[in-house]
């Protein structure tokens, strides 16, 4: 009986570590950190990637697709935007913000079938050594079927303190595609 209890105790200690190891090998994490930490182009203080899921999943009449927009002239934003469309689910767009946040040390969403974390609209921030990263999520129903995220990295190094209040960044959605009433 003690052997079974000891095995269960060891399993409880090992399982969370195994989940952390799995999160570390997500290919998105290395690309995100390259996006966050790459030097900014001369005179630039932020870079942004905007990712959209257009249309409704399996709508064969109107179609559906993924679109990525990025800060022009920024190699790190171009690289991330080039990689995302082929490596992100259309059917489950909510997975991308979860994966983005889980790439940070110590963050884990519940993985149980009994617990789900559903984010429809909001913003969160991630701080690195000299970057302020803002993740905006907007999965609300809109006039035109379009949900999206915007990931923006700001330079907050010693000689530069920038954020969404000091730099004008494009809106995730403009007035031409308003949220529909429930």
NUTIKOL-658895 format. One record per atom (N, C-alpha, C, O): residue in one letter; z, y, x; atom name. Coordinates in Angstrom, 3 decimals. Example, Ala and Ser with C-alpha at 12.3 -4.5 7.8 and 13.67 -1.06 7.14 Angstrom:
REM NUTIKOL-658895
a|7.800|-5.690|13.190|N
a|7.800|-4.500|12.300|CA
a|7.800|-3.300|13.200|C
a|8.465|-3.319|14.236|O
s|7.080|-2.250|12.850|N
s|7.140|-1.060|13.670|CA
s|7.870|0.030|12.900|C
s|8.039|1.138|13.409|O
END
This chain:
REM NUTIKOL-658895
x|0.000|-1.196|0.824|N
x|0.000|0.000|0.000|CA
x|0.000|1.256|0.866|C
x|-0.685|2.229|0.549|O
x|0.773|1.239|1.968|N
x|0.812|2.403|2.858|CA
x|-0.560|2.647|3.470|C
x|-0.954|3.793|3.690|O
x|-1.290|1.561|3.745|N
x|-2.627|1.698|4.321|CA
x|-3.571|2.410|3.367|C
x|-4.367|3.249|3.788|O
x|-3.486|2.076|2.067|N
x|-4.332|2.725|1.065|CA
x|-3.972|4.200|0.961|C
x|-4.858|5.053|0.902|O
x|-2.675|4.505|0.937|N
x|-2.232|5.898|0.848|CA
x|-2.670|6.672|2.081|C
x|-3.089|7.823|1.961|O
x|-2.586|6.073|3.260|N
x|-2.999|6.738|4.496|CA
x|-4.505|7.005|4.475|C
x|-4.953|8.071|4.896|O
x|-5.290|6.032|3.983|N
x|-6.744|6.219|3.895|CA
x|-7.088|7.342|2.927|C
x|-7.983|8.143|3.196|O
x|-6.373|7.404|1.789|N
x|-6.632|8.462|0.817|CA
x|-6.280|9.819|1.413|C
x|-7.008|10.789|1.197|O
x|-5.179|9.910|2.159|N
x|-4.767|11.160|2.779|CA
x|-5.807|11.617|3.796|C
x|-6.155|12.797|3.837|O
x|-6.303|10.698|4.613|N
x|-7.328|11.024|5.609|CA
x|-8.605|11.468|4.901|C
x|-9.259|12.411|5.349|O
x|-8.971|10.806|3.806|N
x|-10.170|11.185|3.066|CA
x|-10.042|12.601|2.515|C
x|-11.010|13.361|2.540|O
x|-8.867|12.963|2.021|N
x|-8.642|14.307|1.503|CA
x|-8.779|15.331|2.625|C
x|-9.300|16.422|2.394|O
x|-8.327|15.009|3.824|N
x|-8.451|15.932|4.950|CA
x|-9.895|16.040|5.435|C
x|-10.324|17.119|5.844|O
x|-10.645|14.951|5.397|N
x|-12.001|14.931|5.935|CA
x|-13.013|15.524|4.957|C
x|-13.943|16.200|5.397|O
x|-12.873|15.300|3.660|N
x|-13.885|15.747|2.704|CA
x|-14.163|17.246|2.755|C
x|-15.333|17.627|2.791|O
x|-13.149|18.123|2.760|N
x|-13.479|19.538|2.847|CA
x|-14.203|19.889|4.148|C
x|-15.070|20.763|4.151|O
x|-13.863|19.225|5.247|N
x|-14.526|19.501|6.509|CA
x|-15.978|19.036|6.453|C
x|-16.855|19.687|7.022|O
x|-16.242|17.927|5.779|N
x|-17.619|17.445|5.658|CA
x|-18.448|18.430|4.845|C
x|-19.609|18.671|5.174|O
x|-17.866|19.010|3.779|N
x|-18.600|19.991|2.981|CA
x|-18.926|21.217|3.814|C
x|-20.016|21.777|3.695|O
x|-17.991|21.639|4.658|N
x|-18.237|22.797|5.512|CA
x|-19.349|22.489|6.496|C
x|-20.212|23.335|6.734|O
x|-19.347|21.302|7.068|N
x|-20.399|20.922|8.015|CA
x|-21.755|20.920|7.317|C
x|-22.747|21.355|7.902|O
x|-21.813|20.438|6.076|N
x|-23.077|20.435|5.333|CA
x|-23.567|21.858|5.078|C
x|-24.764|22.125|5.177|O
x|-22.656|22.772|4.751|N
x|-23.048|24.152|4.514|CA
x|-23.628|24.779|5.769|C
x|-24.558|25.582|5.687|O
x|-23.100|24.428|6.914|N
x|-23.562|24.999|8.177|CA
x|-24.994|24.591|8.516|C
x|-25.659|25.277|9.293|O
x|-25.479|23.490|7.949|N
x|-26.835|23.058|8.293|CA
x|-27.877|23.522|7.273|C
x|-29.048|23.163|7.394|O
x|-27.488|24.295|6.293|N
x|-28.455|24.839|5.337|CA
x|-29.419|25.725|6.115|C
x|-28.983|26.692|6.739|O
x|-30.722|25.425|6.097|N
x|-31.679|26.216|6.876|CA
x|-31.728|27.684|6.459|C
x|-32.183|28.527|7.232|O
x|-31.270|27.998|5.259|N
x|-31.232|29.386|4.826|CA
x|-30.249|30.197|5.669|C
x|-30.512|31.363|5.964|O
x|-29.129|29.603|6.058|N
x|-28.073|30.347|6.763|CA
x|-28.572|30.964|8.070|C
x|-28.303|32.135|8.340|O
x|-29.285|30.204|8.870|N
x|-29.792|30.736|10.137|CA
x|-30.761|31.880|9.879|C
x|-30.755|32.871|10.608|O
x|-31.592|31.755|8.851|N
x|-32.548|32.822|8.523|CA
x|-31.831|34.068|8.010|C
x|-32.229|35.188|8.329|O
x|-30.778|33.879|7.218|N
x|-30.003|35.024|6.737|CA
x|-29.336|35.766|7.887|C
x|-29.395|36.993|7.958|O
x|-28.709|35.027|8.777|N
x|-28.030|35.684|9.894|CA
x|-29.026|36.388|10.809|C
x|-28.705|37.435|11.371|O
x|-30.222|35.839|10.970|N
x|-31.263|36.536|11.736|CA
x|-31.652|37.833|11.019|C
x|-31.871|38.859|11.664|O
x|-31.738|37.786|9.697|N
x|-32.048|38.973|8.894|CA
x|-30.946|40.023|9.037|C
x|-31.236|41.208|9.203|O
x|-29.687|39.594|8.973|N
x|-28.564|40.532|9.076|CA
x|-28.485|41.176|10.458|C
x|-28.313|42.389|10.578|O
x|-28.612|40.366|11.482|N
x|-28.274|40.803|12.839|CA
x|-29.433|41.327|13.677|C
x|-29.194|41.895|14.742|O
x|-30.662|41.164|13.247|N
x|-31.808|41.641|14.038|CA
x|-31.703|43.148|14.254|C
x|-31.215|43.868|13.383|O
x|-32.156|43.623|15.403|N
x|-32.151|45.074|15.627|CA
x|-33.027|45.766|14.585|C
x|-34.049|45.227|14.162|O
x|-32.620|46.948|14.184|N
x|-33.415|47.714|13.229|CA
x|-34.591|48.358|13.945|C
x|-34.513|48.699|15.126|O
x|-35.678|48.516|13.206|N
x|-36.832|49.226|13.746|CA
x|-36.402|50.655|14.056|C
x|-35.455|51.165|13.459|O
x|-37.084|51.286|14.971|N
x|-36.726|52.640|15.402|CA
x|-36.635|53.587|14.197|C
x|-37.573|53.707|13.409|O
x|-35.488|54.248|14.078|N
x|-35.267|55.207|12.998|CA
x|-34.812|54.598|11.689|C
x|-34.432|55.333|10.778|O
x|-34.836|53.287|11.562|N
x|-34.418|52.627|10.312|CA
x|-32.920|52.338|10.348|C
x|-32.351|52.062|11.404|O
x|-32.292|52.406|9.172|N
x|-30.864|52.141|9.066|CA
x|-30.551|51.019|8.085|C
x|-29.390|50.651|7.902|O
x|-31.591|50.476|7.454|N
x|-31.401|49.337|6.560|CA
x|-32.700|48.561|6.463|C
x|-33.778|49.063|6.784|O
x|-32.566|47.311|6.008|N
x|-33.724|46.478|5.673|CA
x|-33.389|45.770|4.376|C
x|-32.224|45.504|4.080|O
x|-34.427|45.467|3.603|N
x|-34.190|44.900|2.288|CA
x|-35.226|43.829|1.959|C
x|-36.391|43.927|2.343|O
x|-34.771|42.810|1.243|N
x|-35.628|41.767|0.688|CA
x|-35.305|41.677|-0.792|C
x|-34.143|41.587|-1.187|O
x|-36.343|41.702|-1.594|N
x|-36.197|41.594|-3.040|CA
x|-36.967|40.357|-3.482|C
x|-38.162|40.235|-3.214|O
x|-36.283|39.441|-4.157|N
x|-36.904|38.183|-4.557|CA
x|-36.873|38.076|-6.079|C
x|-35.826|38.259|-6.700|O
x|-38.041|37.776|-6.681|N
x|-38.155|37.691|-8.139|CA
x|-38.711|36.342|-8.570|C
x|-39.565|35.749|-7.912|O
x|-38.190|35.883|-9.705|N
x|-38.721|34.723|-10.406|CA
x|-39.406|35.289|-11.642|C
x|-38.732|35.743|-12.568|O
x|-40.731|35.268|-11.670|N
x|-41.507|35.875|-12.758|CA
x|-41.964|34.807|-13.738|C
x|-42.448|33.748|-13.339|O
x|-41.806|35.093|-15.014|N
x|-42.201|34.143|-16.048|CA
x|-41.080|33.171|-16.364|C
x|-39.968|33.289|-15.849|O
x|-41.384|32.228|-17.203|N
x|-40.407|31.218|-17.612|CA
x|-40.809|29.868|-17.048|C
x|-41.986|29.507|-17.047|O
x|-39.831|29.133|-16.574|N
x|-40.057|27.811|-15.999|CA
x|-40.846|26.947|-16.971|C
x|-40.485|26.828|-18.142|O
x|-41.919|26.349|-16.485|N
x|-42.775|25.414|-17.229|CA
x|-43.535|26.084|-18.374|C
x|-43.937|25.398|-19.315|O
x|-43.744|27.394|-18.324|N
x|-44.549|28.091|-19.325|CA
x|-46.009|27.999|-18.887|C
x|-46.508|28.855|-18.157|O
x|-46.670|26.964|-19.338|N
x|-48.040|26.707|-18.915|CA
x|-49.040|27.695|-19.527|C
x|-50.155|27.836|-19.024|O
x|-48.653|28.370|-20.596|N
x|-49.549|29.352|-21.207|CA
x|-49.579|30.656|-20.415|C
x|-50.653|31.176|-20.112|O
x|-48.405|31.184|-20.081|N
x|-48.327|32.466|-19.382|CA
x|-48.126|32.314|-17.874|C
x|-48.402|33.241|-17.113|O
x|-47.653|31.166|-17.451|N
x|-47.444|30.922|-16.032|CA
x|-46.093|31.401|-15.519|C
x|-45.355|32.099|-16.215|O
x|-45.789|31.014|-14.297|N
x|-44.564|31.435|-13.629|CA
x|-44.814|31.418|-12.130|C
x|-45.655|30.669|-11.632|O
x|-44.066|32.260|-11.417|N
x|-44.239|32.322|-9.966|CA
x|-43.047|33.011|-9.328|C
x|-42.225|33.623|-10.010|O
x|-42.967|32.904|-8.018|N
x|-41.938|33.573|-7.228|CA
x|-42.618|34.642|-6.379|C
x|-43.694|34.418|-5.824|O
x|-41.983|35.796|-6.285|N
x|-42.534|36.918|-5.529|CA
x|-41.441|37.503|-4.651|C
x|-40.295|37.644|-5.078|O
x|-41.807|37.840|-3.423|N
x|-40.850|38.444|-2.503|CA
x|-41.426|39.754|-1.970|C
x|-42.567|39.799|-1.511|O
x|-40.625|40.817|-2.035|N
x|-40.987|42.117|-1.477|CA
x|-40.009|42.406|-0.348|C
x|-38.868|41.947|-0.383|O
x|-40.447|43.163|0.654|N
x|-39.580|43.413|1.802|CA
x|-39.841|44.799|2.377|C
x|-40.853|45.433|2.080|O
x|-38.911|45.251|3.201|N
x|-39.064|46.519|3.893|CA
x|-40.266|46.421|4.813|C
x|-40.292|45.601|5.731|O
x|-41.256|47.256|4.563|N
x|-42.481|47.235|5.359|CA
x|-42.186|47.552|6.821|C
x|-41.390|48.441|7.126|O
x|-42.828|46.823|7.710|N
x|-42.683|47.077|9.135|CA
x|-41.454|46.458|9.766|C
x|-41.234|46.629|10.965|O
x|-40.647|45.744|9.000|N
x|-39.440|45.130|9.539|CA
x|-39.679|43.639|9.746|C
x|-39.883|42.900|8.783|O
x|-39.655|43.201|10.993|N
x|-39.975|41.802|11.318|CA
x|-38.979|40.830|10.695|C
x|-39.379|39.769|10.217|O
x|-37.685|41.169|10.691|N
x|-36.672|40.264|10.133|CA
x|-36.846|40.113|8.622|C
x|-36.713|39.009|8.094|O
x|-37.140|41.203|7.924|N
x|-37.360|41.142|6.480|CA
x|-38.646|40.377|6.168|C
x|-38.695|39.603|5.212|O
x|-39.675|40.591|6.968|N
x|-40.940|39.877|6.787|CA
x|-40.739|38.373|6.959|C
x|-41.254|37.581|6.169|O
x|-39.994|37.981|7.984|N
x|-39.761|36.557|8.259|CA
x|-38.996|35.890|7.113|C
x|-39.368|34.802|6.673|O
x|-37.939|36.531|6.631|N
x|-37.149|35.950|5.541|CA
x|-37.993|35.867|4.268|C
x|-37.969|34.856|3.566|O
x|-38.732|36.927|3.975|N
x|-39.548|36.960|2.768|CA
x|-40.689|35.932|2.829|C
x|-41.098|35.403|1.796|O
x|-41.186|35.656|3.999|N
x|-42.235|34.645|4.150|CA
x|-41.703|33.240|3.909|C
x|-42.427|32.379|3.410|O
x|-40.455|33.006|4.256|N
x|-39.849|31.683|4.156|CA
x|-39.336|31.377|2.742|C
x|-39.438|30.240|2.283|O
x|-38.793|32.369|2.061|N
x|-38.112|32.143|0.784|CA
x|-38.952|31.480|-0.310|C
x|-38.482|30.502|-0.892|O
x|-40.162|31.948|-0.627|N
x|-40.879|31.385|-1.784|CA
x|-41.070|29.873|-1.746|C
x|-41.016|29.222|-2.789|O
x|-41.290|29.314|-0.583|N
x|-41.511|27.867|-0.482|CA
x|-40.209|27.069|-0.373|C
x|-40.229|25.838|-0.389|O
x|-39.087|27.768|-0.263|N
x|-37.819|27.082|-0.002|CA
x|-36.727|27.412|-1.005|C
x|-35.548|27.164|-0.750|O
x|-37.116|27.972|-2.149|N
x|-36.167|28.342|-3.195|CA
x|-36.641|27.737|-4.507|C
x|-37.840|27.716|-4.785|O
x|-35.723|27.251|-5.303|N
x|-36.044|26.636|-6.590|CA
x|-36.435|27.688|-7.623|C
x|-35.799|28.737|-7.719|O
x|-37.481|27.403|-8.393|N
x|-37.806|28.271|-9.535|CA
x|-36.948|27.872|-10.733|C
x|-36.460|28.728|-11.471|O
x|-36.771|26.586|-10.913|N
x|-36.029|26.087|-12.074|CA
x|-34.575|26.528|-12.068|C
x|-33.998|26.761|-13.130|O
x|-33.978|26.646|-10.902|N
x|-32.567|26.999|-10.785|CA
x|-32.393|28.231|-9.888|C
x|-31.918|28.097|-8.761|O
x|-32.765|29.425|-10.360|N
x|-32.684|30.614|-9.517|CA
x|-31.261|30.948|-9.090|C
x|-31.056|31.579|-8.053|O
x|-30.275|30.529|-9.883|N
x|-28.880|30.844|-9.549|CA
x|-28.417|30.169|-8.258|C
x|-27.400|30.567|-7.689|O
x|-29.136|29.169|-7.794|N
x|-28.757|28.511|-6.541|CA
x|-28.875|29.444|-5.339|C
x|-28.070|29.355|-4.411|O
x|-29.864|30.335|-5.341|N
x|-30.061|31.193|-4.165|CA
x|-28.865|32.101|-3.899|C
x|-28.385|32.116|-2.765|O
x|-28.350|32.863|-4.871|N
x|-27.175|33.678|-4.553|CA
x|-25.972|32.842|-4.108|C
x|-25.208|33.259|-3.237|O
x|-25.811|31.670|-4.705|N
x|-24.715|30.781|-4.286|CA
x|-24.891|30.410|-2.821|C
x|-23.944|30.481|-2.038|O
x|-26.103|30.016|-2.455|N
x|-26.362|29.616|-1.065|CA
x|-26.159|30.792|-0.111|C
x|-25.615|30.618|0.979|O
x|-26.593|31.984|-0.514|N
x|-26.415|33.165|0.338|CA
x|-24.942|33.390|0.627|C
x|-24.558|33.581|1.781|O
x|-24.120|33.369|-0.400|N
x|-22.687|33.612|-0.225|CA
x|-22.033|32.466|0.545|C
x|-21.159|32.706|1.377|O
x|-22.443|31.227|0.279|N
x|-21.850|30.083|0.971|CA
x|-22.193|30.025|2.453|C
x|-21.559|29.272|3.192|O
x|-23.159|30.781|2.901|N
x|-23.478|30.816|4.331|CA
x|-22.396|31.537|5.130|C
x|-22.384|31.478|6.359|O
x|-21.494|32.211|4.435|N
x|-20.415|32.904|5.134|CA
x|-19.224|31.966|5.301|C
x|-18.912|31.202|4.388|O
x|-18.554|32.010|6.453|N
x|-17.452|31.088|6.738|CA
x|-16.357|31.133|5.668|C
x|-15.922|32.205|5.247|O
x|-15.929|29.960|5.244|N
x|-14.807|29.835|4.325|CA
x|-15.133|30.011|2.857|C
x|-14.222|29.954|2.031|O
x|-16.385|30.222|2.491|N
x|-16.754|30.425|1.092|CA
x|-17.404|29.155|0.558|C
x|-18.366|28.651|1.137|O
x|-16.871|28.639|-0.554|N
x|-17.428|27.434|-1.171|CA
x|-17.319|27.560|-2.682|C
x|-16.235|27.804|-3.213|O
x|-18.441|27.394|-3.375|N
x|-18.435|27.380|-4.826|CA
x|-17.966|26.012|-5.292|C
x|-18.172|25.022|-4.590|O
x|-17.345|25.934|-6.454|N
x|-16.969|24.624|-6.988|CA
x|-18.211|23.762|-7.191|C
x|-19.233|24.251|-7.672|O
x|-18.128|22.487|-6.828|N
x|-19.255|21.570|-6.944|CA
x|-19.030|20.512|-8.019|C
x|-19.798|19.555|-8.119|O
x|-18.008|20.674|-8.802|N
x|-17.667|19.705|-9.827|CA
x|-18.544|19.893|-11.062|C
x|-18.955|21.012|-11.371|O
x|-18.828|18.811|-11.758|N
x|-19.566|18.905|-13.012|CA
x|-18.772|19.619|-14.087|C
x|-19.343|20.082|-15.074|O
x|-17.456|19.715|-13.910|N
x|-16.594|20.369|-14.891|CA
x|-16.478|21.875|-14.667|C
x|-16.019|22.596|-15.552|O
x|-16.890|22.358|-13.493|N
x|-16.734|23.767|-13.157|CA
x|-18.078|24.321|-12.716|C
x|-18.715|23.773|-11.817|O
x|-18.504|25.393|-13.339|N
x|-19.727|26.061|-12.895|CA
x|-19.426|27.539|-12.717|C
x|-18.561|28.092|-13.396|O
x|-20.129|28.163|-11.821|N
x|-20.021|29.598|-11.609|CA
x|-21.376|30.171|-11.966|C
x|-22.360|29.942|-11.263|O
x|-21.428|30.909|-13.047|N
x|-22.688|31.465|-13.536|CA
x|-22.626|32.976|-13.377|C
x|-21.801|33.643|-14.002|O
x|-23.496|33.504|-12.544|N
x|-23.538|34.937|-12.305|CA
x|-24.798|35.469|-12.963|C
x|-25.905|35.078|-12.593|O
x|-24.641|36.349|-13.925|N
x|-25.784|36.919|-14.611|CA
x|-26.156|38.268|-14.014|C
x|-27.337|38.585|-13.873|O
x|-25.149|39.062|-13.661|N
x|-25.407|40.400|-13.154|CA
x|-24.227|40.824|-12.281|C
x|-23.067|40.648|-12.654|O
x|-24.538|41.375|-11.133|N
x|-23.459|41.893|-10.305|CA
x|-23.894|42.152|-8.880|C
x|-25.046|41.925|-8.510|O
x|-22.951|42.633|-8.085|N
x|-23.175|42.917|-6.672|CA
x|-21.996|42.369|-5.884|C
x|-20.872|42.305|-6.381|O
x|-22.270|41.982|-4.665|N
x|-21.210|41.580|-3.761|CA
x|-21.579|42.074|-2.370|C
x|-22.743|42.369|-2.099|O
x|-20.595|42.165|-1.498|N
x|-20.859|42.630|-0.137|CA
x|-20.395|41.596|0.869|C
x|-19.450|40.841|0.641|O
x|-21.096|41.591|1.986|N
x|-20.771|40.721|3.109|CA
x|-20.716|41.625|4.325|C
x|-21.632|42.417|4.548|O
x|-19.652|41.521|5.117|N
x|-19.545|42.323|6.331|CA
x|-19.697|41.425|7.550|C
x|-19.087|40.359|7.634|O
x|-20.518|41.872|8.491|N
x|-20.622|41.209|9.779|CA
x|-20.130|42.217|10.815|C
x|-19.589|43.260|10.449|O
x|-20.310|41.923|12.093|N
x|-19.766|42.796|13.135|CA
x|-20.250|44.237|13.017|C
x|-19.449|45.160|13.167|O
x|-21.517|44.452|12.757|N
x|-22.011|45.829|12.644|CA
x|-23.010|45.991|11.502|C
x|-23.898|46.841|11.551|O
x|-22.847|45.153|10.466|N
x|-23.724|45.236|9.304|CA
x|-22.893|45.187|8.021|C
x|-21.878|44.496|7.924|O
x|-23.365|45.939|7.064|N
x|-22.852|45.896|5.711|CA
x|-24.001|45.314|4.900|C
x|-25.080|45.907|4.860|O
x|-23.801|44.179|4.257|N
x|-24.864|43.503|3.518|CA
x|-24.500|43.514|2.038|C
x|-23.405|43.109|1.648|O
x|-25.426|43.980|1.236|N
x|-25.210|44.054|-0.206|CA
x|-26.151|43.070|-0.885|C
x|-27.358|43.085|-0.640|O
x|-25.603|42.226|-1.730|N
x|-26.377|41.284|-2.528|CA
x|-26.270|41.714|-3.983|C
x|-25.181|41.707|-4.558|O
x|-27.389|42.086|-4.574|N
x|-27.429|42.439|-5.989|CA
x|-28.118|41.309|-6.730|C
x|-29.160|40.816|-6.297|O
x|-27.535|40.900|-7.846|N
x|-28.043|39.796|-8.649|CA
x|-28.292|40.320|-10.053|C
x|-27.419|40.959|-10.640|O
x|-29.471|40.056|-10.595|N
x|-29.747|40.454|-11.971|CA
x|-30.576|39.360|-12.646|C
x|-31.797|39.301|-12.502|O
x|-29.879|38.500|-13.381|N
x|-30.507|37.401|-14.102|CA
x|-30.443|37.633|-15.617|C
x|-30.536|36.689|-16.400|O
x|-30.284|38.892|-16.016|N
x|-30.240|39.202|-17.444|CA
x|-31.636|39.062|-18.049|C
x|-32.646|39.183|-17.355|O
x|-31.670|38.801|-19.371|N
x|-32.943|38.716|-20.079|CA
x|-33.574|40.104|-20.120|C
x|-32.900|41.101|-20.380|O
x|-34.872|40.150|-19.860|N
x|-35.611|41.415|-19.823|CA
x|-36.827|41.352|-20.721|C
x|-37.240|40.283|-21.171|O
x|-37.394|42.529|-20.972|N
x|-38.609|42.634|-21.790|CA
x|-39.683|41.687|-21.265|C
x|-40.257|40.917|-22.035|O
x|-39.960|41.735|-19.971|N
x|-40.863|40.794|-19.320|CA
x|-40.002|39.787|-18.579|C
x|-39.045|40.163|-17.902|O
x|-40.334|38.517|-18.703|N
x|-39.518|37.475|-18.067|CA
x|-39.530|37.679|-16.550|C
x|-40.529|37.402|-15.885|O
x|-38.416|38.162|-16.015|N
x|-38.297|38.476|-14.595|CA
x|-36.813|38.545|-14.263|C
x|-36.082|39.352|-14.837|O
x|-36.379|37.719|-13.358|N
x|-35.013|37.810|-12.841|CA
x|-35.128|37.956|-11.331|C
x|-36.142|37.579|-10.745|O
x|-34.094|38.502|-10.700|N
x|-34.227|38.712|-9.263|CA
x|-32.931|39.008|-8.553|C
x|-31.878|39.212|-9.157|O
x|-33.060|39.021|-7.224|N
x|-31.965|39.417|-6.352|CA
x|-32.509|40.408|-5.328|C
x|-33.704|40.428|-5.031|O
x|-31.617|41.217|-4.804|N
x|-31.977|42.106|-3.706|CA
x|-30.898|41.965|-2.637|C
x|-29.705|42.080|-2.917|O
x|-31.338|41.718|-1.423|N
x|-30.441|41.560|-0.287|CA
x|-30.766|42.675|0.700|C
x|-31.892|42.762|1.191|O
x|-29.789|43.524|0.990|N
x|-30.003|44.672|1.859|CA
x|-28.955|44.686|2.954|C
x|-27.758|44.595|2.681|O
x|-29.405|44.799|4.190|N
x|-28.509|44.905|5.346|CA
x|-28.543|46.341|5.849|C
x|-29.614|46.882|6.125|O
x|-27.371|46.955|5.966|N
x|-27.232|48.323|6.449|CA
x|-26.618|48.316|7.841|C
x|-25.793|47.461|8.163|O
x|-27.025|49.267|8.656|N
x|-26.493|49.436|10.000|CA
x|-25.171|50.207|9.924|C
x|-25.156|51.369|9.518|O
x|-24.067|49.569|10.310|N
x|-22.777|50.262|10.360|CA
x|-22.199|50.191|11.769|C
x|-20.983|50.146|11.953|O
x|-23.090|50.183|12.764|N
x|-22.633|50.159|14.149|CA
x|-21.922|51.467|14.470|C
x|-21.887|52.382|13.647|O
x|-21.358|51.551|15.663|N
x|-20.543|52.706|16.045|CA
x|-21.271|54.034|15.883|C
x|-20.649|55.037|15.532|O
x|-22.577|54.056|16.133|N
x|-23.315|55.319|16.043|CA
x|-24.065|55.496|14.723|C
x|-24.845|56.438|14.578|O
x|-23.839|54.612|13.771|N
x|-24.575|54.681|12.511|CA
x|-23.733|54.080|11.393|C
x|-23.336|52.917|11.466|O
x|-23.463|54.864|10.371|N
x|-22.674|54.376|9.230|CA
x|-23.497|54.567|7.959|C
x|-23.531|55.656|7.388|O
x|-24.154|53.504|7.528|N
x|-25.054|53.593|6.382|CA
x|-24.691|52.550|5.331|C
x|-24.197|51.467|5.647|O
x|-24.949|52.903|4.072|N
x|-24.768|51.982|2.960|CA
x|-25.624|52.462|1.800|C
x|-26.438|53.371|1.961|O
x|-25.443|51.855|0.630|N
x|-26.297|52.237|-0.502|CA
x|-26.012|53.651|-0.992|C
x|-26.769|54.181|-1.805|O
x|-24.931|54.274|-0.513|N
x|-24.627|55.640|-0.909|CA
x|-25.286|56.666|0.023|C
x|-25.519|57.805|-0.382|O
x|-25.584|56.276|1.250|N
x|-26.201|57.203|2.196|CA
x|-27.710|57.017|2.304|C
x|-28.411|57.930|2.741|O
x|-28.213|55.869|1.918|N
x|-29.641|55.581|2.024|CA
x|-30.196|55.187|0.664|C
x|-29.604|54.377|-0.048|O
x|-31.318|55.757|0.316|N
x|-31.950|55.427|-0.964|CA
x|-32.727|54.127|-0.799|C
x|-33.678|54.048|-0.020|O
x|-32.308|53.116|-1.542|N
x|-33.016|51.844|-1.536|CA
x|-33.683|51.666|-2.897|C
x|-33.203|52.204|-3.895|O
x|-34.775|50.924|-2.948|N
x|-35.458|50.735|-4.234|CA
x|-34.561|50.022|-5.245|C
x|-33.744|49.179|-4.876|O
x|-34.722|50.368|-6.515|N
x|-33.990|49.678|-7.568|CA
x|-34.557|48.278|-7.731|C
x|-35.757|48.057|-7.566|O
x|-33.686|47.345|-8.055|N
x|-34.132|45.973|-8.286|CA
x|-35.081|45.920|-9.487|C
x|-36.114|45.251|-9.437|O
x|-34.732|46.619|-10.553|N
x|-35.586|46.705|-11.732|CA
x|-35.672|48.155|-12.166|C
x|-34.670|48.869|-12.191|O
x|-36.857|48.575|-12.501|N
x|-37.063|49.935|-12.963|CA
x|-37.007|50.017|-14.477|C
x|-36.783|49.011|-15.150|O
x|-37.210|51.213|-15.014|N
x|-37.133|51.412|-16.464|CA
x|-38.266|50.748|-17.242|C
x|-38.184|50.619|-18.463|O
x|-39.332|50.323|-16.541|N
x|-40.450|49.687|-17.230|CA
x|-40.156|48.248|-17.665|C
x|-40.933|47.659|-18.416|O
x|-39.050|47.684|-17.201|N
x|-38.671|46.322|-17.605|CA
x|-37.188|46.299|-17.985|C
x|-36.366|45.759|-17.245|O
x|-36.845|46.883|-19.137|N
x|-35.436|46.983|-19.522|CA
x|-34.844|45.643|-19.938|C
x|-35.558|44.694|-20.262|O
x|-33.513|45.597|-19.919|N
x|-32.770|44.435|-20.406|CA
x|-32.948|44.376|-21.920|C
x|-32.876|45.402|-22.596|O
x|-33.179|43.178|-22.451|N
x|-33.328|43.020|-23.906|CA
x|-31.970|42.843|-24.535|C
x|-31.035|42.352|-23.902|O
x|-31.868|43.243|-25.777|N
x|-30.609|43.101|-26.508|CA
x|-30.364|41.633|-26.839|C
x|-31.301|40.903|-27.163|O
x|-29.100|41.195|-26.758|N
x|-28.811|39.777|-27.079|CA
x|-29.009|39.455|-28.553|C
x|-28.806|38.314|-28.969|O
END
